[in-house]
Amino acid sequence: MEAHVVNIDNRERISVTEVADVESFNEEIIFLTLKNGGLVIRGEDLHIQKLDLEEGRILILGAISSAVYTEKRDKQEKGFLKRILK
């Protein structure tokens, strides 16, 4: 397994490595699929500054309030609300 890094600078900028996909996003929440699970980033005025899925890197700017890891899901499990309320 390769090294995974989450770096938060002054609660205004977050960079993440080992990103496989961006499931969904808006100005308050961003759902990332990592190579070994998921990451939910919450805040205000969030926007994706840079995204490079080939390199597996993302840079997000905004007022970051939290970053929470989620379990790796079975591909058969579907439904946005089902994942959140799990």
N, C-alpha and C positions, 0 to 999 in steps of 0.2 A: 504494500500500500504506500502510495506517495504521500508526502507531507501536505497537510491541509492548513491554510493560514486564514484567519479572520483578523483584520486590523481595523480598529475604530480610532479615528483621530478627532478628539475634542467633541465627540458626539455629533459631528457635522459631516463626517465622511467615513464610509466603510468600504474596505476592499476585501474580496473573498477569492480564494483560489479553489481549484477542483470543482468548479461549477459545470454541471452538465446541461442545465436548461433553466429558463425562467418560466415557471408555470403560469403565473399571473402577477399583475402589479397595478397599483394606482398610487396616489399621493400619500396614502396612509399605511399601506402594507405591500410587501413584496415577498412572494413565495419562490424560493430557489430550490432546484433539485441538484444535490451534490452527488459526487460519484459514490458516496457511502451514506446516503440519507437525505435529509432536507434541512433547510434553514428558513425561518420566517423572520423578516425584518419589519419592525413597526416604527412609525414616527409621523412626522408632518412634513409636507412639501418634499416628499421623496421623489427623486428622479434618477434614472440610470444614466450616468455620465459616459461610461465606457462599458462595452460588453464584447468579449472575445471568447466564443464557445470553443474554438479550436485550441486556444491556450488554456481555457477553463478559468477565465478571470472576469471579474465584474467590479466596477467602481460605482458606488451609489452616494449621492449627495443629498443633504436635507437634515432636518432635526431628528436624529435617531434616538428612539426611546428604548428599544429592546432588539435583541437578536437571539432567537431561541431555536435550538436544534429539534428536529422531528425524527421519528423513526423512519427507516426505509420501508416503503409500502410495497405490498404485493401488486403487481401490474394489473391484476383483476379487480382490485379495489378501486372504485370510482366515486365521483361525487365530491364537489368542493366542500359542502357542509359536513358531509360524513367524515372527511379528513380532519376538519377543524374540531369537531365535537367529539372525536374519538378519545 
